[in-house]
């Protein structure tokens, strides 16, 4: 990243945003009729698609079923054309498996799985275009898809990335900022109660900087929560109009 100014002297980032400013978010729910729930989201140039099936009977071995709650199965993948590198991205690679596990942990903290014992909920997420914040886009898309499927949740799960650029905390990082060599934190939050569903960092961070980075990420997640709430309300309005017709 030598020679690339990630933060100008006036405090603006590469794409003209302020440090605490989110990328533009656009989302739609109910994009597939075959699935129980689905959603598409764009966060800047990062685009993700989420599909939810269930709750349904546990497939495969019955021993996987839990008598007191539902099993959440998450699968993350990236489209071959999602980045500038045109390489085959198998489902079972380490990065995809790690991201699938993070998504599973996130939604186990948010979905009311106790309402569906001996059942399974499948969440499939695919990155169609990658420009930083893949985990965040996946969580936000999956949240809308779970809501579209009518599966009760404790709260919206909102995720955002944060990091330091020249000792300034910035949120919702693009690919260039993520590749800048600094610490990148991904945070998933249940905004109403302030409960953290998952925190993940890809490098060491001094303890003195942790609070500032957490606060920036949590504030961004709360803002995203308002955006997702607006998407859900807009979708409900559209569905009610169609139903009335």
Backbone as CSV, one residue per row, in Angstrom:
resi,resn,N_x,N_y,N_z,CA_x,CA_y,CA_z,C_x,C_y,C_z
1,UNK,0.826,-1.203,0.000,0.000,0.000,0.000,0.869,1.266,0.000
2,UNK,2.148,1.125,-0.304,3.052,2.264,-0.309,2.573,3.283,-1.338
3,UNK,2.588,4.564,-0.927,2.214,5.634,-1.830,0.727,5.906,-1.863
4,UNK,-0.096,5.101,-1.178,-1.537,5.292,-1.172,-1.939,5.947,0.139
5,UNK,-2.510,7.142,0.061,-2.897,7.889,1.252,-4.293,7.438,1.687
6,UNK,-4.357,6.665,2.778,-5.638,6.138,3.248,-6.457,7.192,3.977
7,UNK,-5.798,8.201,4.525,-6.487,9.266,5.252,-5.822,10.586,4.897
8,UNK,-6.596,11.521,4.358,-6.030,12.801,3.939,-5.781,13.707,5.141
9,UNK,-5.084,14.802,4.894,-4.810,15.768,5.965,-6.098,16.380,6.507
10,UNK,-7.146,16.410,5.678,-8.438,16.962,6.104,-9.299,15.929,6.830
11,UNK,-8.797,14.685,6.931,-9.523,13.654,7.648,-10.484,12.849,6.802
12,UNK,-10.292,12.876,5.474,-11.173,12.114,4.589,-10.459,10.855,4.090
13,UNK,-11.241,9.807,3.872,-10.691,8.534,3.437,-10.643,8.442,1.914
14,UNK,-10.178,7.310,1.403,-9.993,7.127,-0.042,-11.261,7.416,-0.842
15,UNK,-12.407,6.962,-0.309,-13.677,7.129,-1.022,-14.435,8.388,-0.595
16,UNK,-13.755,9.283,0.142,-14.380,10.548,0.521,-15.177,10.521,1.808
17,UNK,-15.182,9.370,2.480,-15.941,9.270,3.737,-15.144,9.822,4.906
18,UNK,-15.890,10.226,5.948,-15.258,10.582,7.215,-14.948,9.290,7.970
19,UNK,-14.067,9.328,8.982,-13.686,8.090,9.690,-14.860,7.285,10.242
20,UNK,-15.909,7.964,10.737,-17.035,7.254,11.362,-18.201,7.017,10.403
21,UNK,-17.989,7.297,9.128,-19.079,7.220,8.151,-19.151,5.839,7.504
22,UNK,-20.371,5.311,7.393,-20.593,4.009,6.755,-20.659,4.162,5.245
23,UNK,-20.379,3.065,4.551,-20.621,3.045,3.114,-22.125,3.008,2.864
24,UNK,-22.531,3.358,1.670,-23.948,3.339,1.326,-24.471,1.904,1.371
25,UNK,-25.610,1.710,2.011,-26.197,0.369,2.151,-27.501,0.307,1.365
26,UNK,-27.613,-0.693,0.522,-28.863,-0.967,-0.192,-29.195,-2.443,0.014
27,UNK,-30.454,-2.742,0.271,-30.826,-4.146,0.546,-32.241,-4.431,0.084
28,UNK,-32.469,-5.700,-0.212,-33.809,-6.185,-0.577,-34.053,-7.513,0.115
29,UNK,-35.292,-7.735,0.494,-35.681,-9.012,1.097,-36.594,-9.768,0.140
30,UNK,-36.654,-11.101,0.322,-37.555,-11.910,-0.496,-37.151,-11.973,-1.954
31,UNK,-35.853,-12.096,-2.224,-35.384,-12.109,-3.615,-35.571,-13.469,-4.279
32,UNK,-35.740,-14.544,-3.485,-36.004,-15.884,-4.024,-37.313,-16.414,-3.437
33,UNK,-38.182,-16.898,-4.293,-39.454,-17.437,-3.799,-39.310,-18.891,-3.346
34,UNK,-38.284,-19.614,-3.854,-38.133,-21.027,-3.519,-37.652,-21.237,-2.084
35,UNK,-36.912,-20.275,-1.544,-36.363,-20.409,-0.191,-37.369,-19.919,0.843
36,UNK,-37.171,-20.332,2.105,-38.030,-19.846,3.186,-37.751,-18.377,3.476
37,UNK,-36.513,-17.953,3.284,-36.148,-16.553,3.474,-34.937,-16.222,2.637
38,UNK,-34.853,-14.983,2.150,-33.702,-14.592,1.331,-33.532,-13.083,1.387
39,UNK,-32.311,-12.649,1.113,-32.021,-11.214,1.100,-30.759,-10.950,0.298
40,UNK,-30.693,-9.744,-0.242,-29.519,-9.285,-0.991,-29.102,-7.945,-0.410
41,UNK,-27.802,-7.745,-0.217,-27.330,-6.489,0.369,-26.096,-5.989,-0.367
42,UNK,-26.013,-4.686,-0.460,-24.814,-4.015,-0.979,-24.324,-3.054,0.092
43,UNK,-23.067,-3.229,0.530,-22.415,-2.273,1.417,-21.232,-1.701,0.657
44,UNK,-21.443,-0.534,0.090,-20.440,-0.003,-0.829,-20.363,-0.906,-2.048
45,UNK,-19.175,-1.382,-2.366,-18.995,-2.284,-3.505,-18.992,-3.757,-3.108
46,UNK,-19.217,-4.048,-1.837,-19.331,-5.441,-1.382,-20.784,-5.871,-1.486
47,UNK,-21.010,-6.979,-2.169,-22.378,-7.448,-2.433,-22.526,-8.886,-1.955
48,UNK,-23.593,-9.153,-1.210,-23.788,-10.489,-0.639,-25.244,-10.930,-0.795
49,UNK,-25.398,-12.237,-0.920,-26.715,-12.853,-1.059,-26.864,-13.908,0.028
50,UNK,-27.982,-13.897,0.743,-28.222,-14.869,1.815,-29.545,-15.587,1.589
51,UNK,-29.540,-16.893,1.845,-30.736,-17.736,1.683,-30.894,-18.581,2.943
52,UNK,-32.119,-18.685,3.430,-32.411,-19.449,4.650,-33.465,-20.514,4.351
53,UNK,-33.200,-21.730,4.825,-34.168,-22.829,4.746,-34.428,-23.338,6.166
54,UNK,-35.682,-23.544,6.485,-35.991,-24.102,7.795,-36.895,-23.182,8.596
55,UNK,-37.170,-23.623,9.816,-36.700,-24.859,10.465,-37.291,-26.104,9.793
56,UNK,-36.470,-27.151,9.708,-36.915,-28.421,9.143,-36.253,-29.560,9.918
57,UNK,-36.641,-30.772,9.610,-36.040,-31.927,10.294,-34.544,-31.979,10.015
58,UNK,-33.813,-32.475,10.987,-32.360,-32.596,10.829,-32.067,-33.612,9.740
59,UNK,-31.263,-33.196,8.762,-30.913,-34.084,7.664,-29.661,-34.862,8.011
60,UNK,-29.579,-36.064,7.479,-28.423,-36.906,7.765,-28.624,-37.659,9.067
61,UNK,-27.577,-37.766,9.835,-27.617,-38.537,11.084,-28.535,-37.888,12.119
62,UNK,-29.429,-38.676,12.706,-30.342,-38.173,13.734,-29.590,-37.751,14.994
63,UNK,-28.372,-38.270,15.161,-27.598,-37.945,16.360,-27.185,-36.465,16.395
64,UNK,-27.260,-35.796,15.243,-26.933,-34.370,15.201,-28.009,-33.510,15.848
65,UNK,-29.222,-34.043,15.962,-30.345,-33.283,16.504,-30.139,-33.003,17.988
66,UNK,-30.548,-31.809,18.405,-30.483,-31.413,19.809,-31.891,-31.388,20.385
67,UNK,-32.082,-32.019,21.545,-33.437,-32.186,22.074,-34.055,-30.890,22.586
68,UNK,-33.212,-29.874,22.872,-33.739,-28.653,23.474,-33.674,-27.419,22.565
69,UNK,-33.067,-27.549,21.403,-32.958,-26.381,20.516,-32.645,-26.821,19.090
70,UNK,-32.723,-25.853,18.190,-32.441,-26.129,16.781,-30.942,-26.068,16.508
71,UNK,-30.521,-26.828,15.529,-29.132,-26.778,15.053,-29.070,-25.727,13.951
72,UNK,-28.102,-24.831,14.038,-27.911,-23.839,12.977,-26.732,-24.264,12.112
73,UNK,-26.996,-24.399,10.833,-25.968,-24.793,9.871,-25.702,-23.610,8.942
74,UNK,-24.472,-23.133,8.911,-24.107,-21.989,8.064,-23.069,-22.401,7.032
75,UNK,-23.232,-21.890,5.842,-22.253,-22.162,4.785,-21.943,-20.875,4.041
76,UNK,-20.663,-20.518,4.042,-20.196,-19.285,3.395,-19.402,-19.644,2.140
77,UNK,-19.579,-18.880,1.100,-18.785,-19.097,-0.114,-18.619,-17.776,-0.849
78,UNK,-17.629,-17.754,-1.724,-17.375,-16.583,-2.560,-17.491,-16.972,-4.022
79,UNK,-18.160,-16.136,-4.794,-18.252,-16.395,-6.230,-16.869,-16.263,-6.868
80,UNK,-16.638,-17.048,-7.903,-15.342,-17.022,-8.597,-15.019,-15.622,-9.099
81,UNK,-16.055,-14.874,-9.476,-15.871,-13.546,-10.056,-15.933,-12.430,-9.014
82,UNK,-15.919,-12.778,-7.714,-16.131,-11.780,-6.666,-14.929,-10.861,-6.438
83,UNK,-13.744,-11.293,-6.842,-12.540,-10.472,-6.687,-11.818,-10.354,-8.025
84,UNK,-10.769,-9.543,-8.041,-9.984,-9.367,-9.268,-9.232,-10.637,-9.634
85,UNK,-8.936,-11.470,-8.606,-8.240,-12.738,-8.856,-9.252,-13.787,-9.275
86,UNK,-9.121,-14.277,-10.501,-10.065,-15.264,-11.011,-9.576,-16.665,-10.655
87,UNK,-9.756,-17.043,-9.391,-9.327,-18.384,-8.996,-10.509,-19.155,-8.414
88,UNK,-10.447,-20.437,-8.550,-11.519,-21.302,-8.061,-11.533,-21.253,-6.531
89,UNK,-12.729,-21.114,-5.954,-12.861,-21.003,-4.506,-13.743,-22.149,-3.992
90,UNK,-13.140,-23.256,-3.633,-13.942,-24.393,-3.153,-14.597,-24.088,-1.814
91,UNK,-15.737,-24.772,-1.556,-16.477,-24.544,-0.305,-15.657,-24.948,0.917
92,UNK,-14.806,-25.940,0.769,-14.142,-26.506,1.940,-12.806,-25.883,2.296
93,UNK,-12.430,-24.760,1.667,-11.137,-24.175,1.991,-11.163,-23.587,3.408
94,UNK,-9.974,-23.341,3.956,-9.872,-22.949,5.368,-10.605,-21.645,5.653
95,UNK,-10.459,-20.667,4.777,-11.075,-19.359,5.015,-12.602,-19.460,5.020
96,UNK,-13.143,-20.241,4.087,-14.598,-20.409,4.026,-15.123,-21.149,5.252
97,UNK,-14.382,-22.177,5.682,-14.786,-22.937,6.866,-14.766,-22.060,8.118
98,UNK,-13.749,-21.203,8.209,-13.626,-20.294,9.348,-14.769,-19.279,9.361
99,UNK,-15.084,-18.735,8.190,-16.177,-17.768,8.093,-17.519,-18.426,8.391
100,UNK,-17.708,-19.659,7.935,-18.943,-20.399,8.224,-19.115,-20.597,9.720
101,UNK,-18.016,-20.908,10.409,-18.057,-21.095,11.860,-18.397,-19.789,12.567
102,UNK,-17.818,-18.682,12.128,-18.109,-17.380,12.722,-19.591,-17.020,12.548
103,UNK,-20.132,-17.303,11.372,-21.557,-17.026,11.126,-22.437,-17.889,12.021
104,UNK,-22.067,-19.150,12.181,-22.815,-20.065,13.045,-22.836,-19.552,14.494
105,UNK,-21.663,-19.148,14.988,-21.571,-18.632,16.359,-22.393,-17.355,16.523
106,UNK,-22.376,-16.516,15.495,-23.113,-15.251,15.548,-24.612,-15.493,15.660
107,UNK,-25.139,-16.380,14.827,-26.593,-16.574,14.803,-27.093,-17.490,15.914
108,UNK,-26.223,-18.293,16.470,-26.615,-19.046,17.660,-26.872,-18.107,18.828
109,UNK,-26.215,-16.944,18.825,-26.410,-15.960,19.893,-27.663,-15.118,19.686
110,UNK,-28.236,-15.149,18.482,-29.351,-14.256,18.175,-30.679,-14.966,17.909
111,UNK,-30.638,-16.123,17.260,-31.874,-16.835,16.916,-32.427,-17.552,18.149
112,UNK,-33.736,-17.520,18.319,-34.373,-18.208,19.448,-34.511,-19.691,19.106
113,UNK,-33.401,-20.389,19.159,-33.351,-21.793,18.745,-34.156,-22.705,19.667
114,UNK,-34.410,-22.275,20.909,-35.149,-23.118,21.855,-36.601,-23.333,21.426
115,UNK,-37.088,-22.513,20.507,-38.468,-22.667,20.018,-38.601,-23.812,19.015
116,UNK,-37.463,-24.304,18.521,-37.490,-25.339,17.484,-36.584,-26.516,17.855
117,UNK,-36.946,-27.271,18.906,-36.102,-28.426,19.278,-36.112,-29.496,18.186
118,UNK,-34.999,-30.243,18.112,-34.833,-31.336,17.140,-35.042,-30.863,15.700
119,UNK,-34.668,-29.619,15.432,-34.826,-29.056,14.084,-33.491,-28.516,13.596
120,UNK,-33.483,-28.087,12.334,-32.280,-27.519,11.733,-32.647,-26.284,10.934
121,UNK,-31.819,-25.252,11.033,-31.977,-24.029,10.249,-30.720,-23.862,9.407
122,UNK,-30.892,-23.788,8.087,-29.761,-23.652,7.170,-29.644,-22.209,6.693
123,UNK,-28.443,-21.645,6.823,-28.167,-20.289,6.341,-27.019,-20.367,5.338
124,UNK,-27.297,-20.032,4.090,-26.285,-20.046,3.037,-26.010,-18.605,2.610
125,UNK,-24.750,-18.212,2.617,-24.383,-16.848,2.241,-23.294,-16.893,1.175
126,UNK,-23.468,-16.058,0.156,-22.482,-16.015,-0.932,-22.076,-14.564,-1.199
127,UNK,-20.765,-14.337,-1.262,-20.246,-13.023,-1.639,-20.184,-12.954,-3.159
128,UNK,-20.921,-12.003,-3.722,-20.942,-11.845,-5.178,-19.874,-10.869,-5.647
129,UNK,-19.558,-9.892,-4.808,-18.495,-8.933,-5.120,-17.836,-8.525,-3.814
130,UNK,-16.536,-8.601,-3.778,-15.801,-8.370,-2.529,-14.995,-7.075,-2.590
131,UNK,-15.283,-6.184,-1.628,-14.489,-4.962,-1.495,-14.356,-4.595,-0.011
132,UNK,-14.025,-5.616,0.802,-13.852,-5.379,2.234,-15.137,-5.574,3.010
133,UNK,-14.998,-6.006,4.261,-16.166,-6.192,5.125,-17.047,-7.356,4.727
134,UNK,-16.432,-8.449,4.244,-17.225,-9.605,3.804,-18.063,-10.189,4.934
135,UNK,-17.446,-10.366,6.112,-18.184,-10.929,7.249,-19.380,-10.043,7.599
136,UNK,-19.170,-8.740,7.627,-20.236,-7.803,7.987,-21.402,-7.899,7.005
137,UNK,-21.084,-7.892,5.719,-22.131,-7.972,4.706,-22.906,-9.280,4.809
138,UNK,-22.187,-10.378,5.105,-22.832,-11.686,5.245,-23.791,-11.710,6.431
139,UNK,-23.347,-11.183,7.559,-24.201,-11.158,8.755,-25.445,-10.312,8.508
140,UNK,-25.257,-9.132,7.927,-26.394,-8.231,7.710,-27.382,-8.807,6.697
141,UNK,-26.869,-9.467,5.651,-27.741,-10.109,4.671,-28.479,-11.284,5.306
142,UNK,-27.751,-12.092,6.094,-28.360,-13.260,6.739,-29.419,-12.842,7.752
143,UNK,-29.192,-11.737,8.460,-30.192,-11.229,9.404,-31.509,-10.939,8.690
144,UNK,-31.425,-10.256,7.558,-32.634,-9.943,6.785,-33.293,-11.217,6.255
145,UNK,-32.490,-12.192,5.847,-33.029,-13.447,5.318,-33.730,-14.255,6.416
146,UNK,-33.143,-14.269,7.625,-33.764,-14.977,8.758,-35.103,-14.328,9.114
147,UNK,-35.134,-13.000,9.109,-36.384,-12.280,9.378,-37.401,-12.586,8.284
148,UNK,-36.952,-12.631,7.030,-37.836,-12.936,5.905,-38.423,-14.347,6.030
149,UNK,-37.639,-15.253,6.645,-38.115,-16.632,6.852,-39.098,-16.730,8.023
150,UNK,-39.266,-15.641,8.771,-40.193,-15.642,9.903,-39.651,-16.347,11.130
151,UNK,-38.335,-16.467,11.232,-37.715,-17.132,12.381,-37.449,-16.083,13.466
152,UNK,-37.985,-16.284,14.680,-37.820,-15.275,15.745,-36.369,-15.116,16.174
153,UNK,-36.003,-13.860,16.408,-34.663,-13.520,16.880,-34.778,-12.612,18.103
154,UNK,-33.727,-12.615,18.911,-33.705,-11.739,20.076,-33.654,-10.277,19.655
155,UNK,-32.998,-10.013,18.544,-32.798,-8.650,18.040,-32.166,-8.770,16.658
156,UNK,-32.104,-7.667,15.953,-31.296,-7.658,14.731,-29.849,-7.995,15.112
157,UNK,-29.157,-8.697,14.215,-27.714,-8.855,14.391,-27.070,-7.973,13.341
158,UNK,-26.326,-6.971,13.798,-25.685,-6.028,12.885,-24.177,-6.169,13.021
159,UNK,-23.494,-6.220,11.915,-22.042,-6.402,11.956,-21.348,-5.296,11.166
160,UNK,-20.173,-4.914,11.653,-19.377,-3.894,10.979,-17.905,-4.122,11.295
161,UNK,-17.060,-3.687,10.396,-15.612,-3.772,10.632,-15.098,-2.414,11.102
162,UNK,-13.974,-2.440,11.802,-13.334,-1.208,12.263,-11.834,-1.439,12.328
163,UNK,-11.086,-0.371,12.221,-9.633,-0.490,12.282,-9.009,0.875,12.479
164,UNK,-7.690,0.876,12.568,-6.955,2.130,12.736,-6.216,2.482,11.455
165,UNK,-6.399,3.708,11.022,-5.630,4.257,9.906,-4.932,5.500,10.432
166,UNK,-3.616,5.435,10.508,-2.822,6.558,11.017,-3.338,7.016,12.389
167,UNK,-3.534,6.054,13.277,-3.966,6.285,14.659,-5.369,6.875,14.780
168,UNK,-6.150,6.783,13.715,-7.546,7.228,13.738,-8.444,6.021,13.542
169,UNK,-9.432,5.856,14.427,-10.371,4.735,14.311,-11.327,4.987,13.148
170,UNK,-11.389,4.059,12.217,-12.303,4.165,11.074,-13.196,2.923,11.042
171,UNK,-14.406,3.085,10.497,-15.365,1.977,10.467,-15.732,1.615,9.037
172,UNK,-16.279,0.404,8.887,-16.755,-0.099,7.600,-15.651,-0.002,6.545
173,UNK,-14.583,-0.741,6.766,-13.379,-0.649,5.930,-13.592,-1.246,4.539
174,UNK,-13.031,-0.563,3.547,-13.016,-1.121,2.194,-11.775,-2.006,2.050
175,UNK,-11.625,-2.637,0.894,-10.518,-3.589,0.705,-9.152,-2.915,0.854
176,UNK,-9.009,-1.714,0.311,-7.721,-1.008,0.386,-7.344,-0.726,1.833
177,UNK,-8.336,-0.365,2.656,-8.072,-0.074,4.065,-7.764,-1.353,4.843
178,UNK,-8.468,-2.438,4.509,-8.193,-3.724,5.156,-6.793,-4.233,4.819
179,UNK,-6.324,-3.898,3.624,-5.012,-4.362,3.169,-3.877,-3.432,3.597
180,UNK,-4.210,-2.406,4.363,-3.224,-1.404,4.740,-2.215,-1.850,5.778
181,UNK,-2.422,-3.021,6.361,-1.449,-3.560,7.308,-1.807,-3.366,8.763
182,UNK,-2.871,-2.618,9.048,-3.277,-2.403,10.439,-4.210,-3.485,10.946
183,UNK,-4.555,-3.384,12.222,-5.492,-4.336,12.820,-6.906,-4.077,12.321
184,UNK,-7.612,-5.126,11.930,-9.001,-5.026,11.506,-9.862,-5.834,12.470
185,UNK,-10.858,-5.194,13.034,-11.795,-5.868,13.945,-13.144,-6.028,13.253
186,UNK,-13.739,-7.204,13.409,-15.112,-7.435,12.951,-15.972,-7.657,14.175
187,UNK,-17.058,-6.913,14.273,-17.922,-6.970,15.447,-19.353,-7.223,15.025
188,UNK,-20.019,-8.173,15.696,-21.444,-8.414,15.490,-22.163,-8.056,16.789
189,UNK,-23.186,-7.227,16.681,-23.850,-6.667,17.860,-25.355,-6.838,17.778
190,UNK,-25.985,-7.109,18.932,-27.429,-7.028,19.068,-27.695,-5.640,19.660
191,UNK,-28.063,-4.664,18.829,-27.981,-3.256,19.225,-28.877,-2.821,20.382
192,UNK,-30.083,-3.373,20.503,-30.982,-2.890,21.554,-30.431,-3.165,22.947
193,UNK,-29.912,-4.368,23.155,-29.374,-4.715,24.467,-27.878,-4.496,24.584
194,UNK,-27.246,-4.156,23.466,-25.805,-3.940,23.475,-25.000,-5.213,23.662
195,UNK,-25.621,-6.382,23.361,-24.915,-7.660,23.519,-24.029,-7.934,22.305
196,UNK,-22.795,-8.313,22.563,-21.851,-8.639,21.491,-21.990,-10.113,21.142
197,UNK,-22.301,-10.386,19.880,-22.448,-11.772,19.429,-21.112,-12.378,19.043
198,UNK,-20.226,-11.556,18.460,-18.916,-12.063,18.052,-17.951,-10.904,17.837
199,UNK,-16.721,-11.085,18.275,-15.629,-10.140,17.987,-14.476,-10.939,17.413
200,UNK,-13.920,-10.461,16.313,-12.806,-11.167,15.686,-11.779,-10.139,15.221
201,UNK,-10.512,-10.393,15.530,-9.431,-9.519,15.081,-8.377,-10.349,14.369
202,UNK,-7.775,-9.770,13.354,-6.804,-10.519,12.556,-5.357,-10.190,12.911
203,UNK,-5.150,-9.339,13.928,-3.786,-8.997,14.346,-3.821,-8.494,15.781
204,UNK,-2.650,-8.314,16.354,-2.574,-7.814,17.717,-2.982,-6.345,17.781
205,UNK,-3.517,-5.976,18.953,-3.921,-4.591,19.186,-3.579,-4.234,20.622
206,UNK,-2.967,-3.079,20.809,-2.617,-2.651,22.159,-3.891,-2.383,22.955
207,UNK,-3.879,-2.769,24.210,-5.057,-2.648,25.072,-5.572,-1.213,25.159
208,UNK,-4.663,-0.247,25.083,-5.066,1.161,25.175,-5.977,1.577,24.019
209,UNK,-5.866,0.872,22.878,-6.657,1.235,21.697,-7.956,0.440,21.588
210,UNK,-8.102,-0.585,22.407,-9.238,-1.496,22.253,-10.578,-0.800,22.485
211,UNK,-10.675,-0.011,23.553,-11.942,0.646,23.884,-12.410,1.573,22.766
212,UNK,-11.464,2.345,22.217,-11.824,3.286,21.147,-12.321,2.546,19.916
213,UNK,-11.666,1.428,19.583,-12.056,0.652,18.410,-13.408,-0.036,18.634
214,UNK,-13.610,-0.581,19.829,-14.893,-1.217,20.164,-16.038,-0.206,20.106
215,UNK,-15.806,0.975,20.663,-16.844,2.002,20.686,-17.208,2.449,19.272
216,UNK,-16.189,2.613,18.420,-16.442,3.004,17.025,-17.246,1.930,16.295
217,UNK,-16.875,0.667,16.507,-17.571,-0.440,15.846,-19.004,-0.581,16.352
218,UNK,-19.214,-0.425,17.652,-20.559,-0.554,18.224,-21.473,0.572,17.757
219,UNK,-20.938,1.774,17.671,-21.725,2.906,17.157,-22.133,2.657,15.708
220,UNK,-21.191,2.125,14.909,-21.489,1.820,13.509,-22.549,0.729,13.395
221,UNK,-22.469,-0.279,14.277,-23.461,-1.368,14.266,-24.854,-0.853,14.607
222,UNK,-24.929,0.085,15.550,-26.232,0.667,15.901,-26.823,1.440,14.717
223,UNK,-25.973,2.132,13.998,-26.436,2.852,12.802,-26.923,1.874,11.738
224,UNK,-26.191,0.764,11.586,-26.618,-0.270,10.635,-27.939,-0.896,11.056
225,UNK,-28.151,-1.022,12.369,-29.410,-1.552,12.881,-30.594,-0.714,12.428
226,UNK,-30.429,0.601,12.422,-31.493,1.495,11.962,-31.740,1.315,10.466
227,UNK,-30.656,1.098,9.714,-30.785,0.877,8.266,-31.539,-0.427,7.993
228,UNK,-31.150,-1.506,8.687,-31.816,-2.801,8.496,-33.274,-2.727,8.910
229,UNK,-33.558,-1.997,9.982,-34.944,-1.832,10.437,-35.773,-1.134,9.359
230,UNK,-35.179,-0.144,8.710,-35.872,0.548,7.622,-36.150,-0.372,6.446
231,UNK,-35.189,-1.267,6.137,-35.371,-2.236,5.042,-36.521,-3.188,5.361
232,UNK,-36.566,-3.678,6.603,-37.630,-4.605,7.017,-38.999,-3.923,6.944
233,UNK,-39.078,-2.701,7.443,-40.354,-1.979,7.423,-40.819,-1.694,5.996
234,UNK,-39.886,-1.345,5.132,-40.215,-1.103,3.727,-40.730,-2.380,3.067
235,UNK,-40.069,-3.517,3.373,-40.493,-4.803,2.814,-41.896,-5.175,3.292
236,UNK,-42.159,-4.981,4.578,-43.489,-5.286,5.133,-44.566,-4.424,4.481
237,UNK,-44.228,-3.175,4.228,-45.174,-2.272,3.580,-45.494,-2.748,2.167
238,UNK,-44.443,-3.151,1.436,-44.643,-3.639,0.066,-45.472,-4.921,0.046
239,UNK,-45.185,-5.836,0.998,-45.923,-7.093,1.069,-47.391,-6.859,1.423
240,UNK,-47.644,-5.946,2.354,-49.028,-5.646,2.751,-49.820,-5.037,1.607
241,UNK,-49.173,-4.220,0.775,-49.838,-3.629,-0.374,-50.183,-4.706,-1.397
242,UNK,-49.222,-5.633,-1.650,-49.459,-6.728,-2.581,-50.564,-7.654,-2.093
243,UNK,-50.571,-7.911,-0.793,-51.605,-8.779,-0.200,-52.986,-8.154,-0.316
244,UNK,-53.041,-6.834,-0.124,-54.323,-6.129,-0.195,-54.892,-6.157,-1.611
245,UNK,-53.982,-6.138,-2.583,-54.426,-6.189,-3.982,-54.954,-7.570,-4.361
